[in-house]
Amino acid sequence: MKRVLLVCVENSHRSQMAEAFARLLGGAAVEACSAGSRPSGVANPLAIAAMAEVG
């Protein structure tokens, strides 16, 4: 199994979206986690809408 850590500053959209795609595309072969160097604690509404568009 591959392990991937995806990091952005606020962990409010970029790394969370990347984590979702890594899990989706990697399946059981990938363990993905997202983090932020200064986490905002709130998900970006635009990221939520964008991910909803792709399912």
C-alpha positions as CSV (number, residue, x, y, z in Angstrom):
1,M,0.0,0.0,0.0
2,K,1.2,3.5,-0.8
3,R,0.8,6.3,1.8
4,V,0.4,9.9,0.6
5,L,0.2,13.0,2.7
6,L,-1.2,16.1,0.9
7,V,-0.4,19.4,2.5
8,C,-1.6,23.0,1.9
9,V,-1.6,26.0,4.2
10,E,-5.2,26.1,5.4
11,N,-6.3,22.5,4.7
12,S,-9.6,23.9,3.5
13,H,-9.7,22.9,-0.1
14,R,-6.7,22.0,-2.2
15,S,-5.3,19.2,-0.1
16,Q,-8.7,17.9,0.9
17,M,-9.7,17.7,-2.8
18,A,-6.4,15.9,-3.6
19,E,-7.0,13.5,-0.8
20,A,-10.5,12.6,-2.2
21,F,-9.2,12.1,-5.7
22,A,-6.3,9.9,-4.4
23,R,-8.7,7.7,-2.4
24,L,-11.1,7.5,-5.4
25,L,-8.4,6.7,-8.0
26,G,-6.1,4.7,-5.7
27,G,-8.7,2.5,-4.1
28,A,-7.4,0.0,-1.6
29,A,-3.8,0.5,-2.9
30,V,-3.6,4.1,-1.5
31,E,-3.9,5.5,2.0
32,A,-4.3,9.3,1.6
33,C,-4.4,12.0,4.3
34,S,-4.6,15.8,4.1
35,A,-3.1,18.4,6.4
36,G,-2.4,22.1,6.7
37,S,0.5,24.1,8.2
38,R,-2.1,26.6,9.5
39,P,-5.5,24.8,9.4
40,S,-8.5,27.0,9.2
41,G,-10.9,24.3,10.6
42,V,-13.5,25.2,7.9
43,A,-14.0,23.6,4.5
44,N,-14.2,26.1,1.6
45,P,-17.7,26.1,0.2
46,L,-16.4,26.4,-3.4
47,A,-14.4,23.2,-2.8
48,I,-17.5,21.4,-1.6
49,A,-19.5,22.6,-4.6
50,A,-16.7,21.5,-7.0
51,M,-16.5,18.0,-5.5
52,A,-20.2,17.7,-5.6
53,E,-20.1,18.3,-9.3
54,V,-17.7,15.4,-9.9
55,G,-19.6,13.1,-7.4
